[in-house]
């Protein structure tokens, strides 16, 4: 016969929003920068004058559905 073993878990506590907000803002800014370089760089609003960024993110551009040529 199998015996049940009682497992106690520590009480969970919520994280205050003031602790999450800076990290959420950082992740948001990094996501916007990533989408910019994957989808818009080397276009009309290009920040860099060479094709290195375009070639580096070329396959990610296709995977995300951005037209690039």
C-alpha atoms as one frame of an Amber mdcrd trajectory, in Angstrom:
protein
   0.000   0.000   0.000   1.323   3.447  -0.899   1.612   6.043   1.796   1.005
   9.704   1.088   3.809  12.022   2.088   2.832  15.533   3.065   4.975  18.122
   1.324   4.911  21.653   2.613   5.644  24.538   0.286   6.801  27.928   1.503
   4.179  30.630   1.384   4.488  32.647  -1.816   4.677  36.382  -1.656   3.937
  38.820  -4.444   6.642  41.068  -5.865   5.865  44.777  -5.517   5.305  46.612
  -8.800   8.016  49.146  -7.924  10.538  46.296  -8.020   9.284  44.955 -11.346
   8.848  48.263 -13.182  12.558  49.061 -13.845  13.174  45.558 -15.197  10.031
  45.694 -17.328  11.137  49.053 -18.759  14.598  47.670 -19.536  13.154  44.608
 -21.286  10.784  46.857 -23.240  13.593  49.133 -24.426  15.753  46.158 -25.419
  12.821  44.618 -27.309  12.228  47.858 -29.230  15.935  48.069 -30.113  15.925
  44.441 -31.268  12.841  44.930 -33.437  14.366  48.122 -34.882  17.600  46.417
 -35.901  15.840  43.317 -37.210  13.114  45.113 -39.115  13.924  48.718 -39.905
  17.706  49.179 -39.968  19.151  49.792 -43.452  15.925  51.431 -44.513  14.949
  55.092 -44.724  15.790  55.660 -41.045  19.141  53.879 -41.077  21.509  54.712
 -38.220  24.484  52.821 -39.674  25.750  53.352 -43.203  27.033  49.828 -43.918
  25.266  46.527 -44.652  26.710  44.572 -41.693  23.582  44.839 -39.536  21.372
  43.868 -42.464  23.429  40.771 -43.233  23.687  39.804 -39.551  19.906  39.828
 -39.004  18.923  38.768 -42.524  17.383  35.398 -41.584  15.694  36.830 -38.489
  14.131  39.418 -40.774  12.601  36.692 -42.938  11.517  34.667 -39.899   9.715
  37.694 -38.438   8.025  38.475 -41.757   9.835  41.728 -42.543  10.527  42.287
 -46.241  14.179  43.032 -46.851  14.723  42.777 -50.601
